[in-house]
Amino acid sequence: MKAPAKKMNLKKDDIVEVISGKEKGKKGKVLILIPQDDSIRVEKLNMFKRHMKGDGKTRQPGIVEREGKIHISNVLLVCDKCGKGVRNKRKKLEDGKRVRVCMKCGEVMDRV
């Protein structure tokens, strides 16, 4: 039995930098969050080929290239001000809203 999924510090459309693995140093946009596996899919990173069978009506048969999963421990959120992957923390604003803050420069990372 798998452990329950934990809260992810990433959101869809965030820009992340890969810090380990074959795609190390590359940046991309988060397409899908997969909390059950603690992983994400990043646009045009960790590509693999899949042989697909046509369904006769819409999908063409052939080799399709898709994005593979990357574990969230292998990526860092990119700060707009710093320009590279940094760790983040949560901070509560005066209006009660919780936002992600860069631990290096203190910049708010959530696009409000």
N, C-alpha and C positions, 0 to 999 in steps of 0.2 A: 504494500500500500504506500502511495506517495504522500509526502508531507504536504500540508496546505501551502498554497502559494503566498509568498510574502509581498509586501507593498514595494512597488518599483518606483525608483526615483526618476524614471524617464517617462516621457510622454510621446505620443505620435507627433511626427514632424520636427522633433528635436534634432539638432546636429550633434553627432557623436564622433569621437576619434577612437580608433581601435588601438589598444596598447599592447596586445600580445597576439601571437598566431601569425598565419601567413599573410594577413592583410594589415600587419602592424604599421602604424603611422598614417593610414588612410582615414579620410573623413567622409561621412555620408549622412543622409537623412533617415530617421527611423520610419519604417513603413508599417510594421506590425509589432505589437507587444505580445509575448506569449508567457503569461505569468505562471502557468503550470510547469514549464521547464526552466523558468528564470532566464529566458532568452528573448532575443529580438531579431528582426530581419531589417537589414540596412540596405538602402538603395544602392545597387550596382556593386555590392561587396559580398565576398564569399559565394561566388557564382558556381553553380553545378548544372550538369546537363541531365535531362530526364527524357527518356523515350516515351512518347505519348501515342496512344492509339486513337484514331479518329472516331468520332461518334456517328458519322454518316450524314449529319445535318450541318452542324456549325463548326466544330473543332477540326482543324486539319491534322492529319497524322504527321509525325516527324519528331525531330529532336528539339526540345524546348529548353532554353537556358533560364534558370530561376535563381533567386537569392536564397542562400542557405541561412540557417540559424547561427547566431553568435551569442554566447553566454554573456549576461550583463556584467559579470566580473571582468570581462575582457574589453570593456569600452568605458570611456569617460565622456561626460557632457562637455561640450565646447562652450566656453565663455565668449561672448561677443567682444568684450573689452580686452581680455587677455589674448584671444585668438587661438588658444589651444585647449586641450582637454584638461579639466581641473575637477577636483572634488567639490561637492556642494553640501550645504546644510539647509535646514528649514528654519525660517524666521517668521514670526507673527508680526504683521504690521499694525498700525494704530487702529485701522478700521476692522481688525479682527481677521483679515485675510492672511492665509499662510502662503509664503512664496519660497522659491529656492534661491539661495544666495551663494555666490562664488566665495570659496574659502580663501582665495588668494588676494582678490582686489575688493571684495565686499559688494560687487555689482549684483543687482537683482537679475536673475536669469530667466524668470518667467515673463513671457510676452503678454502683458496685461491689456 
